[in-house]
Amino acid sequence: MKVDEKSVKVSANYFAICVVLLVGIAPFFRGLFFETEMEIHLLGTSVLMLCAVVLMFFSGKSLPDSSKRAVNQIWRSPYFIALGFLMLCYGLTFYAAINPRMALFTWLRQVDYLVVFIFAFIATLFMYEAKKRQVGNYLLWFLLAITIMGTAVSAIAIAAAQGFVTLNGAIMDSRLCSTLQYPNTLAAFLTVPFLTGIHITSSLRNRYVTAVSAGMTFLILLAVLGTQSRGAWMLIPLFIFFYWLGQKEKKTNLACLVLLFTVAIAVSSGTVGPEAQQGKQNGMALAITLAITAGVGAVWLVGLPHLINWEQAGIAVRDSSVGSEQKPKKRWNSNIVAIGGIAVLLLVIFGAYMLFSGSENPVLQRIASINTGDNNFRERLVFYSDAWRMGLERPLLGWGGGGWKAGYRAFQSFLYNTTEVHNHFLQVWVETGILGFLSFVSVFLMIPFGLYSLLKIDSGKNELHASSIWTIGISALALALHSAFDFNLSLSAVSLLLWALIGVYGACELIAGTGVSSVFNREINQTTSRANKTRRSGAVSFALLNGALFLLMLPLVIFPFLFRGAESEIGAYQSALNQKDFQGALNHLQQTMESDRWKSDYPIATAQLLVTNYERAADEKMKARMLEESERLARKSVELDAYNTGAHMLLAQVLIARGNYDEALAEAELGKSRSPWLVTAYMDAAKVNSDVAIRQRLALSQGQGQPNWKVQSEQALNRVLEIATEASSKKETLPAALKSLWRHPPDLTLTPELAFMAGKAALLLGDPVKAEQMLASATEQRDDVTKTLVELWRGAAMKKRGDNKGNEIIEAARVTSVMASNEYSVMKQLGL
């Protein structure tokens, strides 16, 4: 073997293995939804990138010019341009993000995705250079790897349902989640290995491999059924139809689909449904699953030769009809129609049997419950409307990565709790504005164009397997379309799979000369004279790619190490806090902020620690310094998380401690506006106003206040009453359609805490009747100490009204605790 050929094969195999590793392990770490697991993946990607840079550096001289020119094509790939620009948009939005820390980590995710795209793209081009006409086999092996990954994820889900695997989050409300945490996401993710499994089962001619593939695909479909995802069931027929259109072996594919769906639906209830989930090991369900899986494989092993003969007979008839009369072609079409009709009939009969035989099959029940009046569907429409409105506020660069999560409460039409838009296209719109949105959407507009042009290619004369390319393209579209109704792509495991599919598909477009790629690029097989002219540019582009990989590697190494260092310090901080070591806890928090200076949680925790402990300081100067530092950190937390209501309220409390009452009141109003439907925001705002008013009145009673404090305290007390009234009535202003969707706690109503503060305010304003009414509502406090405080104020209201029983209530309450005694002292100073 020549040195240059060996270098090409080594490079091709390395990049292919990298793609399989990066995509294959991702689902098994909670879908890489959380930062802790994602940091590990980022570090792993950086290691593989470093190895790739070293490999390409040392093998660059031995690689043939044709391989270098092939790699050069990535710079003009429309898919690389679109996804690369999307990554740059996420990077640029960091500087305008309302939460820079979220924006930074979201950008790191995008870098990781782009690297996987590059690896998949290069692997396909190198494999083409190494094996030429055998590259179709590489595509089949790539699809087989995806199928194996999907089978492993499905097996974990099924085993968890049957009680043989204990995994936190693997089951949610009797619905399968596996390692991906969410049933709908699992269904969307498994759609890809299901399609690739069908393709492998129907395309390969090795009976044993296809038999195993049939069994794996059955397990994948069984897991999809176990998710009970209505969104997946709405889209799966559409995906299957378009997948089937581009397959060469249409009869074999159809037979495989009928077999798998019929058997999987028949056994789903007893193997993955609620009745199979007994909370203990279900040996019968496991035995049925294994037996049916083996049976499906055996049926395919026996039936495949007959299906091949049947398929070839149809093809022979079709080929013989070319240029002659059209009867054979009609016969071919009639066969397809007949087979499809039989399949549909079988499924309808079986479904009717399951529905009317008294079986409580959860799959069919979920399908039957699909309707546009469903609350989940209507609620998501509200998400989309709010996201669109939020994006219009910053249409150019958006709100930055994580912008929806950081700021959605300020734009929500009523109270719901979702950190994701449940539509990734709109999420990109919110986070990156129009530029990032167009770059992301363009990818999924280019793929259908490429698939359409692929239909015109004679796969028998083409160097690639057109049906395999078609499967990859349809799989990418299926994943993207499902993500238009859910937050699947917020899990990096799903995004990595999608970017890998796009990378392989984009390279195949270049090689096959189809789609938009054919417009952007010249043919790879160039003449010798033109190759000589581009030799230098190919080498330069090859070196440029190597340099780009090295530069992209740096943030994937640096930031995860910084973040993990901060996380380790947080653990030490918690330990010191539990041991009541104030100084040690403070030191660990300072180290944390040095490692991760973008995360608002750390200055918030430090400011909170300082403001709650400044009274312990030995002298007044130390107290002043602690309060000054807590204010600085509280302001920093507001800068780092501008739409965090808690950060604004913390700053307001610090400002109160420093005597800056005007700014504290303004900050409380701003914080409340960030969460207009969250009752805790009303409670916090009321507390700030109440604290300011009481402090001012105490100061006035001691002759230390400012002249305007009397009026300002009355305004603050009236504001407490206004906030309580608003909280109790705002929900009634909602349209009936939105009000009916409110189902998440906490409810926006007059809470006991709000009633307590409103009662205090009314009493201080000289309205004991209203105060007593409010305080009567406040007696529903869960905390006994707070109940005692309520009784103190209720007794004072009764006393003010002339009811002598109030004195008895006050005397009984004030001796119950030190806090009650202190509260009584404050009340006396206030003239109560």
SEVOPA-216137 format. One record per residue (C-alpha): residue in one letter; x negated, y, z negated. Coordinates in steps of 0.5 Angstrom, whole numbers, plus 2048, in hexadecimal, padded with zeros to 3 digits. Each point is the difference from the previous one (the first is absolute). Layout:
<sites>
aXYZ ...
</sites>
This chain:
<sites>
m800800800 k7FD807802 v7FF8057FA d805805803 e8057FB800 k7FF7FD7F9 s8008087FD v807801804 k8027F97FC v7FE8027FA s802807800 a8077FD802 n8017FB7FB y7FD8057FA f806805802 a8057FB801 i7FE7FD7F9 c8018077FD v807801802 v8027F97FE l7FD8027F9 l8028077FF v8077FE803 g8017F97FD i7FE8027F9 a8048067FF p8077FD7FE f7FD7FC7FB f7FF8067FC r8078037FE g800802808 l7FB8057FE f8058057FE f7FD8027F9 e7F9804800 t7FC7FB7FC e8017FA805 m7FF805806 e7F98037FD i7FE7F9800 h8027FF808 l7FD807801 l7F97FD7FD g8017FA804 t801804806 s7FA8047FF v7FB7FA7FF l8037FD807 m7FF807803 l7F98007FE c7FE7F9802 a803802807 v7FC806801 v7FA7FC7FE l8027FA805 m801805806 f7FA8047FE f7FC7FA801 s8047FD805 g800806804 k7FA7FF805 s8027F9801 l807801802 p801801808 d802806803 s8077FE801 s8027FE7F9 k7FE8077FE r804803805 a8067FC7FE v7FF8037F9 n800807803 q8077FF802 i8028017F9 w7FF807800 r805801806 s8057FB7FD p8078047FF y8017FB7FA f7F98027FD i801808802 a8078007FC l7FE7FC7FA g7FA8037FF f803807801 l8057FE7FB m7FB7FE7FB l7FD807801 c8078037FF y8007FD7F9 g7F98027FF l802807801 t8068007FC f7FC7FF7FA y7FE807800 a807802800 a8037FB7FC i8058017FA n7FC7FA7FD p7F9800802 r7FE7F97FD m8067FC803 a7FE804807 l7F97FD7FF f8027F97FE t805800806 w7FA802805 l7FC7FB7FD r8057FB802 q801803807 v7F87FF801 d8017F97FE y8057FF805 l7FC803805 v7FA7FC7FF v8047F9800 f803803807 i7F9801803 f7FE7F97FD a8067FD804 f7FF804806 i7F87FF801 a8017F87FE t805800806 l7FB803805 f7FA7FC7FD m8047FA801 y802801807 e7F9802801 a7FD7F97FD k8067FC803 k803803806 r8067FC802 q8007FC7F9 v8028077FD g8077FD800 n7FE7FB7FB y7FD8057FB l807803800 l8037FA7FE w7FB7FF7FB f8028077FD l8077FE800 l7FF7FA7FD a7FC8037FA i8068057FF t8057FA800 i7FB7FD7FB m8008067FC g808800800 t8007F97FE a7FC8017FA v8048067FE s8077FC801 a7FD7FA7FC i7FF8047FA a807803801 i8037FA800 a7FC7FD7FB a8028057FB a807800802 q8007F87FE g7FC8017FA f7F97FE801 v7FD806801 t8008067FA l7FF806803 n8028077FE g805803805 a8007FA804 i8088007FF m804806800 d8087FF7FE s7FF7F9803 r7FD803807 l7F97FD802 c7FB806800 s7F97FB7FF t7FA8047FF l803807804 q8048027FA y807802804 p8047FB804 n802804806 t7F8802801 l7FF7F8800 a8057FF805 a7FD805804 f7F97FE7FF l8027F9802 t804802806 v7F9800804 p7FD7F97FE f8077FD801 l7FF803807 t7F97FE801 g8027F97FD i8057FF805 h7FB802806 i7FB7FB7FE t8057FB7FF s803801807 s7FA802804 l7FA7FB7FE r8007F9803 n7FD7FC7FA r8057FC7FD y7FD8007F9 v7FE8077FF t807802803 a8037FB7FB v7FD8047FA s802806803 a8077FF800 g8007FE7F9 m7FC8067FE t805804804 f8067FD7FC l7FD8017F9 i7FF808803 l808800802 l8027FD7FA a7FC8057FC v803805804 l8077FD7FE g7FF8007F9 t7FE808800 q808801802 s7FE806803 r805803804 g7FC805804 a7FC7FA803 w8067FC802 m802806804 l7FA801803 i7FE7F9801 p8047FE806 l7FE806804 f7F97FE7FE i8017F9803 f803802806 f7FB805802 y7FA7FB7FE w8047FA804 l800805807 g7F9800800 q7FE7F97FF k7FE7FB806 e8037FA7FC k8078027FF k8047FA7FF t7FA7FD7FB n8018077FC l8087FF800 a7FF7F97FE c7FC8027FA l8048067FE v8067FB800 l7FD7FB7FC l7FD8047FB f8068057FF t8057FA7FF v7FB7FC7FB a7FE8067FC i8078037FF a8037F97FE v7FB7FF7FB s7FE8077FE s8068007FA g7FD7FA7FD t7F8802801 v8008077FF g8078037FE p8028027F9 e8027F97FE a7F97FD802 q7FD8057FB q8027FC7F9 g7FA8047FC k7FC7F9800 q7FD7FC805 n8057FD805 g7FD7FA802 m8067FE805 a7FF807803 l7F97FF801 a8017F9803 i805802805 t7FC806802 l7FA7FB802 a8047FB803 i804805804 t7F9803802 a7FD7FA802 g8067FE804 v800806804 g7F97FF802 a8027F9802 v805802804 w7FC805804 l7FA7FA800 v8057FC804 g804805804 l7FB804802 p7FE7FB806 h807800802 l801808800 i7F9801804 n8037FB805 w807804800 e7FC807800 q7FC7FE806 a8067FD804 g803807800 i7FA803802 a7FF7FB806 v807802802 r7FF8077FF d7F9800804 s8037FC806 s806805800 v7FB806802 g801802807 s8067FC801 e8078007FE q8028027F9 k8047FA7FD p7FA7FD7FC k7FF8077FD k8078007FE r8007F97FD w7FA8027FC n8048067FE s8067FC7FE n7FC7FB7FC i7FD8067FC v8078027FF a8037F97FE i7FA7FF7FB g8018077FD g8087FE800 i7FF7FA7FC a7FB8037FB v8058057FF l8067FB7FF l7FC7FC7FB l7FE8067FC v807802800 i8037FA7FE f7FB7FE7FB g8018077FD a807800800 y8007F97FD m7FB8037FA l8058067FF f8077FC800 s7FD7FA7FC g8008037FA s7F8801800 e7FD8067FC n7FB801805 p7FC8067FE v7FD801807 l807800803 q8038047FB r7FB806801 i801800807 a8088007FF s7FF8067FC i7FC804805 n804807801 t7FE807801 g8058027FA d7FB7FC7FB n7FD8057FB n7F97FE801 f801802808 r8038067FE e7FB8027FB r7FA7FF805 l804805804 v7FF8057FB f7F97FE7FF y7FF802807 s804806800 d7FC8037FA a7F97FE803 w802803807 r8028077FC m7F97FF7FC g7FC7FF806 l803807803 e7FD8047FA r7F97FE803 p8017FE807 l7F9801802 l7FB7FC7FB g8057FD7FC w8007FF7F8 g7FA7FC800 g7FF7F87FF g8057FE7FA g804807801 w8077FC800 k7FE7FD7FA a7FD8067FC g806805803 y8067FC802 r8048027F9 a800807802 f8047FE807 q8047FB7FE s807801801 f8027FC7F9 l7FC7FC7FB y7FD7F9803 n7F97FD7FF t7FC7FE806 t7F9802801 e8007FE807 v805803805 h8027F9803 n7FE802807 h7F9800801 f801805806 l8038057FC q7FB7FF7FB v7FA802805 w805806802 v8008027F8 e7F97FF7FF t7FC802806 g805805804 i802800807 l7F87FE803 g8007FA7FC f8077FE801 l7FF800808 s7F97FC800 f8047FB7FC v8067FF804 s7FC801806 v7FD7F97FF f8077FC800 l802804806 m7FA7FE804 i8007F87FE p8077FF803 f7FD804806 g7FB7FB800 l8047FA7FF y804802806 s7FA800805 l7FE7F97FD l8067FD802 k7FE802808 i7FA7FC7FF d7FF7F9802 s7FE7FC7FA g7FD7FA804 k7FB805804 n7FE8047FA e7FA7FF7FC l8058017F9 h8067FC7FE a805806801 s8057FC7FB s7FB8017FB i7FF807801 w807801800 t8017FC7FA i7FB8057FC g804806803 i8067FE7FE s7FE7FE7F9 a7FD8077FF l807803803 a8047FC7FB l7FB8027FA a801807802 l807800801 h8027FC7F9 s7FC8067FD a804805803 f8057FD7FB d7FC7FF7FA f7F98017FD n7FC7FA802 l7FA804803 s7FF8037F9 l7FD7FA7FE s7FA800803 a8007F8802 v805801805 s7FD806803 l7F97FD800 l8047FA804 l804805805 w7F9804801 a7FD7F9802 l8057FF805 i800806803 g7F8800801 v8017F9803 y805802804 g7FD807802 a7F97FC802 c8057FB804 e803806804 l7F9802802 i7FE7F9803 a8067FF803 g801807803 t8078017FE g8048057FC v7FD8077FE s7F97FE7FF s8007FE808 v801808801 f7FB8027FB n7FA7FB802 r7FC7FD806 e8007F9801 i7FB7FC7FB n7FD7FC806 q7FD805804 t7FB800806 t7F87FF7FE s7FF807803 r8058037FC a7FE7FC7FA n7F9803801 k802807800 t8047FF7F9 r7FB7FC7FD r7FD8067FC s8078027FE g8027F97FE a7FA8007FB v8018077FD s8077FE7FF f7FE7FA7FD a7FC8047FB l8058057FF l8057FA7FE n7FB7FD7FB g7FF8077FD a8078017FF l8017FA7FC f7FA8027FC l8048067FE l8067FD7FF m7FD7FB7FB l7FE8067FC p8068027FD l8037F97FF v7FA7FF7FB i7FF8067FD f8078027FE p8027F97FD f7FA7FF7FC l8028077FD f8077FE7FF r7FE7FA7FC g7FC8037FC a8058057FE e8057FA7FF s7FB7FD7FB e7FF8067FC i8088007FF g7FF7F97FD a7FB8037FB y8048067FF q8067FC7FE s7FC7FC7FB a7FE8067FD l8078037FF n8027F97FD q7FB8017FB k8018077FF d7FA803802 f801806803 q7F9803802 g7FF7F9803 a806800804 l7FF807802 n7F97FE803 h8037FB804 l805804803 q7FA805802 q7FC7FA803 t8077FE804 m801807803 e7F9801802 s8007F9804 d807801803 r801808800 w806800805 k8057FC7FB s8058047FC d8017FB7FB y7FA8017FD p8008077FE i8077FF7FE a7FE7FB7FB t7FA8047FE a8048077FF q8067FC7FC l7FA7FD7FC l7FE8077FE v8068037FF t8037FB7FB n7FA8007FC y7FD807800 e8038017F9 r7FB7FB7FD a7FA805802 a7FC8027FB d800808801 e805805804 k7FA801806 m8007F8801 k808800801 a800806804 r7FA7FC805 m8047FA800 l807804802 e7FC803805 e7FD7FA803 s8077FD800 e803805804 r7FA800805 l8017F8801 a808801800 r7FF805806 k7FB7FC803 s8067FA800 v805805803 e7FB801806 l7FF7F9801 d8077FE7FF a804806802 y8077FC800 n7FF7FD7FA t8058027FB g7FC7FD7FA a7FA804802 h804806800 m8037FF7F9 l7FA7FE7FD l7FD807802 a8068037FD q7FF7FD7FA v7F9802800 l802807801 i8048007FA a7FB7FE7FC r7FC806802 g805805800 n801801807 y8087FF800 d802804806 e7FB7FC805 a8037F97FC l807802801 a7FE801808 e7FC7FA800 a8067FC7FD e805802805 l7FB7FE806 g7FF7F97FD k8088007FF s800802808 r7FC7FA802 s8057FB7FD p807803801 w8037F97FF l7FC7FD7FA v8038017F9 t7F98007FD a7FE806803 y8068047FD m7FF7FD7FA d7F8803800 a802807803 a8058007FA k7FB7FE7FB v7FB806803 n8068057FF s8027FE7F9 d7F97FF7FE v7FE807802 a8068037FD i7FF7FD7F9 r7F9802800 q802807802 r8058017FB l7FB7FD7FB a7FB805801 l806805800 s8027FE7F9 q7F98017FE g7FF807803 q7FB7FD805 g804800807 q800805805 p806805802 n8027FC806 w8007F97FC k8078017FD v803801807 q7FC7FB803 s8027FB7FB e807801801 q7FF7FF808 a7FC7F97FE l8067FE7FC n805801805 r7FC7FD805 v8007FA7FC l808800800 e800801807 i7FB7FA802 a8047FC7FB t807802804 e7FC7FF807 a7FE7F97FE s8077FE7FE s803803806 k7FB800806 k8027F9802 e807802801 t7FE804806 l7FD7FA804 p8057FE806 a8047FA7FE a7FB7FC805 l7FA8017FD k8038007F9 s8027F9801 l7F97FE802 w7FD8027F9 r7FE7FA7FD h7F98017FD p7FF8027F9 p7FF8057FC d807803801 l801808801 t8048017FA l8008047F9 t7FB7FB7FD p8008007F8 e7F9804801 l803805804 a8068017FB f7FB8007FA m7FC806803 a807803803 g8038007F9 k7FA8037FD a800806805 a8088017FF l7FF8007F8 l7FA805801 l804804805 g8058017FA d8057FB803 p8017FA7FB v8077FD803 k7FC7FF806 a7FA7FE7FD e8047FB7FC q8037FD806 m7F97FF803 l7FD7FD7FA a8067FB7FF s7FE7FE807 a7F97FF7FE t8017FB7FB e7FF7FB805 q7F98007FF r7FC7F9800 d7FA8037FB d8028007F9 v7FC8067FE t803804806 k8077FE7FE t7FE8037F9 l7FE807803 v806800804 e8047FF7F9 l7FC8067FD w802805806 r8077FD800 g8008027F8 a7FE807802 a805801805 m8067FD7FB k7FD8057FB k800806805 r8077FE801 g8028007F9 d8007F97FF n7FD7FE7F9 k7FF7F9802 g7FA803804 n7FC8017FA e8017F87FE i7FE7FE807 i7FA805800 e7FE7FD7F9 a8007F9802 a7FD801806 r7FA8047FE v7FD7FB7FB t8007FA805 s7F9801803 v7FA805800 m802803807 a8078017FE s7FD8047FA n7FC804805 e806801804 y8048037FA s7FA8057FF v801802807 m8078017FF k8008047FA q7FB805803 l804801806 g8068027FB l8047FA800 
</sites>
